[in-house]
Amino acid sequence: AKDKYGGQDKYGGYASWSDIDDAEDEGEGDYDSESDMEARMDEIDEEEELATKVARKEDQEALAEEARLKKEKLARKQKLMALSKNAREKKKL
């Protein structure tokens, strides 16, 4: 005999708020102290310093790549200008 909810609980298979509260209560006390979950200031400073170094390195690499691409573009442009000049001179002859 099925109940009036079609074999599921009254929430249609979804958890109720009381289920979530119970799950949170079970998870408490897993750590020796609250400080295990918190980073110390020196750890935060180290992480920020490392992130800054990585960002600087990435910026330098991006600038180097940009300079390389500009140089290549200029070389292609000069080559095309030279070819165009040669073509015009041959046309005059």
C-alpha positions in Angstrom: 0.0 0.0 0.0 1.5 3.3 -1.1 1.1 6.4 1.0 -0.5 9.6 -0.3 2.9 10.8 -1.5 3.4 8.1 -4.1 6.0 6.1 -2.2 8.2 9.0 -1.4 8.3 11.2 1.6 6.3 14.4 1.7 9.2 16.4 0.2 9.3 14.4 -3.0 12.7 12.9 -2.3 14.3 16.2 -1.4 15.9 16.9 1.9 14.1 19.0 4.4 15.7 21.8 6.5 15.8 19.5 9.5 17.8 16.9 7.5 20.3 19.6 6.7 20.6 20.7 10.3 21.1 17.1 11.4 23.9 16.7 8.8 25.6 19.9 10.0 25.4 18.8 13.6 27.1 15.5 12.7 30.0 17.3 11.0 30.9 19.5 14.0 33.8 18.4 16.2 35.8 17.0 13.3 38.7 19.3 14.0 40.8 19.7 17.1 40.2 23.4 17.2 38.9 26.2 15.1 42.4 27.4 14.4 43.0 24.3 12.2 40.7 25.8 9.6 42.1 29.3 9.7 45.3 30.4 8.0 47.8 32.3 10.0 48.8 35.8 8.9 52.3 34.7 7.9 50.8 31.9 5.7 48.6 34.5 4.0 51.5 36.8 3.5 53.6 34.0 2.0 50.7 33.1 -0.4 50.2 36.7 -1.4 53.9 37.1 -2.0 54.0 34.0 -4.2 51.0 35.1 -6.1 52.6 38.5 -6.7 55.8 36.8 -8.0 53.8 34.5 -10.3 51.8 37.5 -11.6 55.0 39.5 -12.3 56.5 36.6 -14.2 53.4 36.1 -16.2 53.3 39.9 -17.0 57.0 39.8 -18.1 56.3 36.8 -20.3 53.3 38.5 -21.8 55.3 41.7 -22.5 58.1 39.6 -24.1 55.5 37.8 -26.3 54.0 41.1 -27.3 57.4 42.5 -28.3 58.2 39.4 -30.3 54.9 39.6 -32.2 55.4 43.3 -32.9 58.9 42.6 -34.2 57.6 39.8 -36.5 54.8 42.0 -37.7 57.2 44.8 -38.5 59.5 42.3 -40.4 56.5 41.1 -42.5 55.5 44.7 -43.2 59.0 45.6 -44.3 59.2 42.5 -46.5 55.9 43.3 -48.1 57.0 47.0 -48.7 60.2 45.7 -50.3 58.3 43.3 -52.6 55.8 46.1 -53.5 58.6 48.5 -54.3 60.3 45.8 -56.5 57.0 45.1 -58.3 56.5 48.8 -59.0 60.1 49.2 -60.3 59.6 46.2 -62.6 56.3 47.6 -63.9 58.1 50.9 -64.9 60.5 49.0 -67.0 
